[in-house]
């Protein structure tokens, strides 16, 4: 049984530091600048043997003027409504400030299980602030140091009690027959039938079976519409949006169900050219976005259809290819294009010319504002995922290699002919192949590109990164006299 714990408070009291401490990893951006966190972020938290869901929130600002701070406040209030336990954090060294008192009034009206936490309590200067915190009306504050890990035993007791309460509630519901229990169903053995295989005879392989979870990162330049698209896909205002460029800082993971699968959408900060990134916070945000690419399985490169294929877009596409991730290019704001057919034909030709290393990559037009073609985007994501997991049997590869070298033999180097002896697939995700050849170190890159392009066409792998390694066989007589 698990519960949801929300960490709330005014800006710069250490909420993200505690969030990282509970999660066990530095996944939330932390800096001395107030207001670093803007969206609410969730992850799996741990204290000793307890596991629970923890929410990090933006610093609470008491404004209601439609500004960015107002939208941040609304995200915090959504987290409060969603939580089972609320950790109301104050800065024990600064004591109670007027914004803490106004926020306390909001929490009292919420009717939730609220616990007051005095952070930064590792020094004697925090004693006065802890005493002053009693006037907020939430009882004795917990003296905590998120930076040094002090006070976690008190948090353990709070979360443990909440889990026990939730378990008792669930047991009561089960006794009343309101919860379906499927644990009693027996395990069923599944026999492999011919319709589950691809190919015949020695070439037959099991059909690829997609995993239930799929990690999809949405990346692009600032103000391309990434957060708007995520909100439209999940059907709620899950992440902050607005006319301002660069609103998103943290990479926010948003679970979403589509056709029976859980899609872990990751909304990332906009990535500008490195020369333009000068502020420390933006450097941290860009680094977080780049890490999201590394952990994703499919990357959606979101372009502004009105100004597509800028230099930074091409740099991001090349980065994703070098990381070996499957990728779909999505052209957002398509509702602003007038002559759609002519523009799409132009962009397809431009994509093939500018990204030859990803020949045949899916190109999807959509509108994150209206939700147009989101179904086509998901279809392209599933198709590129299947291609990214492609496996080709060794016998088919060697027949293909023989045909390719016969129609276009490898060039002779220094008067000596190159031989391609044997080929096999080393792994998937991305598809990676090994060719054993004589003198592999002198095989020209042009011939390697010829083989990679042939793999794409012959085995239906458009747009996915392909790795090709050349290996040489060891001469058994090399060490003999």
ZIMO-V520744 format. One record per backbone hydrogen bond with DSSP energy under -1.0 kcal/mol. CO is the residue of the C=O (numbers start at 1). NH is the residue of the N-H. E is the energy in kcal/mol with one decimal. If there is no record, write none. Layout:
{{CO;NH;E} {CO;NH;E}}
//
This chain:
{{3;53;-2.8} {4;84;-2.4} {4;85;-2.2} {5;55;-2.9} {6;87;-3.1} {8;89;-3.1} {9;60;-2.4} {14;18;-1.9} {15;19;-2.4} {16;20;-2.5} {17;21;-1.8} {18;22;-2.6} {19;23;-2.4} {20;24;-2.2} {22;46;-2.6} {25;27;-1.6} {41;56;-3.4} {43;54;-2.6} {45;52;-2.1} {47;50;-2.4} {50;47;-1.5} {52;45;-3.4} {53;5;-3.5} {54;43;-1.8} {55;7;-2.5} {56;41;-2.2} {61;63;-2.0} {67;71;-2.0} {68;72;-2.2} {69;73;-2.2} {70;74;-1.9} {71;75;-1.7} {72;76;-1.9} {73;77;-2.2} {74;78;-1.8} {75;79;-1.8} {76;80;-1.9} {77;81;-1.9} {78;82;-1.5} {79;83;-1.4} {85;6;-2.7} {86;115;-2.7} {87;8;-2.4} {88;117;-3.3} {90;119;-2.6} {91;95;-1.6} {97;101;-1.5} {98;102;-2.1} {99;103;-2.2} {100;104;-2.1} {101;105;-1.5} {102;106;-1.4} {103;107;-2.1} {104;108;-2.1} {105;109;-1.6} {106;110;-1.0} {112;114;-1.2} {113;86;-2.7} {115;88;-2.6} {116;142;-2.5} {117;90;-2.6} {118;144;-2.6} {119;92;-2.5} {123;126;-1.5} {124;127;-1.7} {126;130;-2.0} {127;131;-1.8} {128;132;-2.3} {129;133;-1.3} {131;134;-1.3} {132;135;-1.4} {133;136;-1.7} {134;137;-1.7} {142;118;-2.7} {144;121;-2.3} {145;149;-1.8} {145;150;-1.3} {150;145;-2.2} {151;155;-1.2} {152;156;-2.2} {153;157;-1.6} {154;158;-1.8} {155;159;-2.6} {156;160;-2.6} {157;161;-2.1} {158;162;-1.9} {159;163;-2.4} {160;164;-2.2} {161;165;-2.2} {162;166;-2.3} {163;167;-2.4} {164;168;-2.2} {165;169;-2.1} {166;170;-2.3} {167;171;-2.4} {168;172;-2.0} {169;173;-1.9} {170;174;-2.6} {171;175;-2.2} {172;176;-1.4} {173;178;-2.6} {174;177;-1.1} {182;185;-1.4} {193;196;-2.1} {194;197;-1.7} {196;207;-2.4} {198;205;-2.3} {200;203;-1.8} {201;204;-1.5} {205;198;-3.2} {212;262;-1.6} {214;264;-2.6} {215;297;-2.2} {215;298;-2.1} {216;266;-2.3} {217;300;-3.1} {218;268;-1.1} {219;302;-3.0} {220;271;-2.1} {221;224;-1.2} {225;229;-2.0} {226;230;-2.2} {227;231;-2.4} {228;232;-2.0} {229;233;-2.3} {230;234;-2.3} {231;235;-1.3} {231;236;-1.2} {236;238;-2.1} {252;267;-2.7} {254;265;-2.1} {256;263;-4.2} {258;261;-1.6} {261;258;-2.7} {262;214;-2.0} {263;256;-1.2} {263;265;-1.4} {264;216;-2.0} {265;254;-3.8} {266;218;-2.6} {267;252;-2.3} {273;276;-1.4} {279;283;-1.9} {280;284;-2.2} {281;285;-2.3} {282;286;-2.7} {283;287;-2.2} {284;288;-1.9} {285;289;-2.0} {286;290;-2.4} {287;291;-1.9} {288;292;-1.6} {289;293;-1.4} {290;294;-1.4} {291;295;-1.7} {297;326;-1.7} {298;217;-2.0} {299;328;-2.3} {300;219;-2.3} {301;330;-2.4} {303;332;-2.9} {304;307;-1.4} {310;314;-2.0} {311;315;-2.0} {312;316;-2.3} {313;317;-2.3} {314;318;-2.3} {315;319;-2.0} {316;320;-2.5} {317;321;-2.1} {318;322;-2.3} {319;323;-1.9} {320;325;-2.0} {326;299;-2.9} {328;301;-2.5} {329;364;-2.6} {330;303;-3.1} {331;366;-2.5} {332;305;-2.5} {333;336;-1.7} {334;337;-1.5} {338;340;-1.6} {339;343;-2.1} {340;344;-2.5} {341;345;-2.1} {342;346;-2.0} {343;347;-2.4} {344;348;-2.4} {345;349;-1.9} {346;350;-2.1} {347;351;-2.6} {348;352;-2.1} {349;353;-1.7} {350;354;-2.6} {351;355;-2.2} {355;358;-1.6} {356;359;-1.0} {358;361;-1.7} {359;463;-2.6} {362;329;-2.3} {364;331;-3.3} {366;334;-2.1} {367;371;-2.3} {371;374;-1.3} {372;367;-1.6} {373;377;-1.9} {374;378;-2.3} {375;379;-2.0} {376;380;-2.2} {377;381;-2.2} {378;382;-2.5} {379;383;-2.0} {380;384;-2.5} {381;385;-2.0} {382;386;-2.1} {383;387;-2.1} {384;388;-2.4} {385;389;-1.3} {387;390;-1.8} {388;429;-2.2} {393;397;-1.9} {394;398;-2.2} {395;399;-1.9} {396;400;-2.3} {397;401;-2.8} {398;402;-2.1} {399;403;-1.8} {400;404;-2.6} {401;405;-2.5} {402;406;-1.5} {403;407;-2.1} {404;408;-2.0} {413;416;-1.6} {416;413;-2.4} {419;438;-2.1} {422;436;-2.8} {424;434;-3.0} {427;432;-2.6} {431;467;-2.4} {432;426;-2.0} {432;427;-1.3} {433;469;-2.9} {434;424;-2.1} {435;471;-2.9} {436;421;-2.2} {436;422;-1.4} {439;442;-1.6} {440;443;-1.2} {444;448;-1.6} {445;449;-2.5} {446;450;-1.6} {447;451;-1.9} {448;452;-2.5} {449;453;-2.7} {450;454;-1.6} {451;455;-2.1} {452;456;-2.0} {453;457;-2.0} {454;458;-2.8} {455;459;-2.1} {456;461;-2.1} {467;433;-2.8} {469;435;-2.7} {471;437;-3.2} {475;478;-1.6}}
//
